[in-house]
Amino acid sequence: MKNLVHKDGIELSVVCTDPTAPASGDPVRVGAMCGVALTAERADGTTSVLFPHGSVVNLSVKGVQDAGNVAVAVGDALFYVDADTPKVSKKVTGGTKIGYALAAVTSGATATIKVKLAN
């Protein structure tokens, strides 16, 4: 996985809830847990997923929250929203916490930043 910055977590082979066919490096949701795909989905429907314990990954993040566009600041909580592209933003409604921003994103913009995955 090319977007891995620091690996410290548990790697499990699971069937992802969203997206249905993840690629390596994608943020993923498995029930109420979020992680990052280490591999693309295999023929049996499973994907190797890194679940956090301090891992840091580069993810595409949008500067938006439930009420509209907003900047992302270092330390902001980030959420995974199934229906959005990109999947990660400050939207709480319909989201599952994925981690914390380690860099800023301008209001309404999309940028790839370092994200500390939530425990």
C-alpha positions in Angstrom: 0.0 0.0 0.0 1.7 3.1 -1.2 -0.1 5.6 1.0 1.0 4.1 4.3 3.1 6.5 6.4 3.4 4.6 9.7 2.0 1.2 10.4 0.9 0.3 13.9 -2.3 -1.7 14.0 -4.0 -5.0 13.4 -4.2 -6.5 10.0 -7.3 -8.7 9.3 -8.8 -10.3 6.3 -12.5 -9.2 6.2 -15.4 -8.6 3.9 -15.8 -4.8 3.7 -19.2 -3.1 4.2 -18.2 -0.1 2.0 -16.9 0.2 -0.6 -18.1 -3.1 -1.9 -14.9 -3.7 -3.9 -12.0 -1.8 -2.3 -8.6 -1.1 -3.8 -5.3 -1.1 -1.9 -5.0 2.2 -0.1 -8.8 2.9 0.1 -10.4 3.9 3.4 -13.0 1.3 4.2 -15.8 0.6 6.6 -16.4 -2.8 8.2 -19.6 -2.5 10.2 -18.9 0.3 12.8 -15.1 0.1 12.3 -13.0 2.0 9.8 -9.6 1.1 8.5 -7.5 1.2 5.3 -7.3 -1.6 2.7 -3.8 -3.1 2.4 -4.9 -5.2 -0.6 -7.5 -5.0 -3.3 -10.6 -7.3 -2.7 -9.8 -10.9 -3.5 -11.9 -13.4 -5.5 -13.4 -14.7 -2.2 -14.7 -11.2 -1.3 -12.2 -10.5 1.4 -9.7 -7.7 1.7 -6.7 -7.3 4.0 -7.5 -4.3 6.2 -5.3 -2.4 8.6 -7.3 -1.4 11.7 -5.7 1.4 13.7 -3.5 1.4 16.8 -1.7 4.6 15.9 -1.3 4.1 12.1 -0.9 7.1 9.9 -2.0 7.0 6.2 -2.4 9.5 3.4 -6.1 9.9 2.5 -8.1 12.1 0.3 -10.1 14.4 2.6 -12.8 17.0 1.7 -13.2 20.3 3.6 -16.9 19.9 4.4 -19.1 19.2 7.4 -22.9 18.5 7.8 -23.7 22.3 7.4 -21.6 22.8 4.3 -18.0 23.7 3.4 -15.6 24.2 6.2 -11.8 24.1 6.6 -10.1 21.0 8.2 -7.5 21.9 10.8 -4.8 19.7 12.4 -6.4 17.6 15.1 -10.0 17.7 13.7 -12.0 14.5 13.9 -12.6 12.9 10.5 -15.5 10.6 9.5 -16.0 8.0 6.8 -19.3 8.6 4.9 -20.4 5.8 2.5 -22.2 8.0 0.0 -19.5 10.7 -0.4 -16.6 11.1 -2.7 -14.1 11.3 -1.3 -15.3 9.2 1.7 -13.5 11.2 4.4 -14.5 14.6 5.7 -15.8 16.3 8.9 -19.4 15.1 8.3 -20.7 13.5 11.4 -24.2 12.6 10.2 -24.1 9.2 8.5 -20.4 8.9 9.2 -18.2 6.6 11.1 -15.1 8.0 12.8 -12.0 7.1 10.9 -9.4 9.3 12.6 -7.8 12.7 13.0 -6.4 15.2 10.5 -2.6 15.8 10.7 -2.7 18.6 8.1 -5.1 21.3 7.0 -7.6 21.3 4.1 -9.1 24.5 2.8 -12.9 25.0 3.1 -14.6 23.2 0.2 -11.3 21.8 -1.2 -10.2 18.2 -1.4 -6.6 17.3 -0.5 -4.6 14.2 0.3 -3.3 14.6 3.9 -1.9 12.5 6.6 -4.6 11.0 8.9 -4.0 9.3 12.2 -6.5 6.4 12.2 -8.7 6.3 15.3 -8.5 3.5 17.8 
